[in-house]
Amino acid sequence: MLGRDLSPQGPDREAALEQYRRWASVYDLELALFEPLRIDAIAALALQPGEVVIDVGCGTGLSLSGLRQGIGRKGRVVGIEQSPEMIEHARQRARKQRAAHVRLICSPVEAAAFDEHADAALFHFTHDILRRPEAIANVLRHLKPGALVVASGLKWAPALLGWPVNLLVLPAALHSVTSTEGLAAPWDQLSEHLDSFEVESVYFGGAYLASGVLKAAPRRC
């Protein structure tokens, strides 16, 4: 039934690499319908000049321009993407934008190694990543206390009246995830680490925009 997990196992990294190997050249067109959501997600980060922001699962770099506008010339973007084909498009985009203050890391998010401590993080259309606790933990380790975190992407619309929307969510999801596990609330594992957490349903309930502030680490006795 639509609205339930059709593939209850967790995300499959090898399947994801193969998926994005096939779709890298047309990925930008595939996500064109959701560009307003990307714009809103970047705006929700409320970036300031000079800040550092992590673009988690940066794909082909579609968010780079908007993120760079927020952080200015003295800020820094760290993009993480495991697909070599996708990140090559991101590198080409960064070169065209002459974005010297962008660092792109080709790695699974949970294994990405970098020394920045960022002011904000964006998870845009990163469902598989949000279902990996170790990936979330690695990103949060590289955030400053009080950092703003924004997540956005597809979700199942509510049951009963949501089934027409889910008829559209399903094919879109099959192009961007390897498992629909957790698609009813993709943010639930991330939200455990955040304060002031809010979720807004958009696209008639078939997508979401969520945000929260990283909890301060507990003091040691």
C-alpha positions, 0 to 999 in steps of 0.5 A: 500500500502506498504510504507504507515502507515498500522496502523495509531494509535500510539504504544500500550504498552499492545500489545508490552508487549504481543509481546515481551513476545512471542518473548523474547526467539528468539529475538536475532536470529530475529535481527541477520541480523541487527547486522552490523547496531547495530555495526555501531550505537554503533560506531557512539556514539564515546564513551569515557572511563568513560562516561555514556550511556543510552541504550533506549529499551535495549531488551535482552542486545545485545548492552551491550558488544559494549557499555561497550567496549566504556566506559571502566571499569569506565563508566556506561551503563543504560539500560531501557526496559519495557518487564520483559521477555526481561530484564531478558535476559539482566540481565543474559547477564550482569551477564555472562559478569560480568558487574557490571557497568550496571544498568538495569531498567524495566519500560516504557521509559517515566516513567523510574526514574534514577539519571544519566546524560549521555553523550550519548544515543542509540535508536536501533530498538525502533520505538514505543519509538521514536513515544512517545514524552514523552519517548523521553523527559524523555531520553533527560532530563537525557542527558548532553548538547551536548550529542550525540544521535544515532537512528537506525532501520527499515523504509519504503524504498522510494516509487515506486522503494522501494516496493521490499524492503518494502516486507521485511521490513513489516514482520520484522517490525511486529515482533518489532513494534505495529504500522507502524505510522511514519515508513517513518521517525521514527526519525522525533520527535527526530530530533526536539531536536538535532543539526547537525542531519544526517540520512543515509539510509542503507539496500537498504533504508529499515533501517536507521542510524541517529545521532545528538547532544542534543541542549543546553537549552535556557538561562533564562532571 
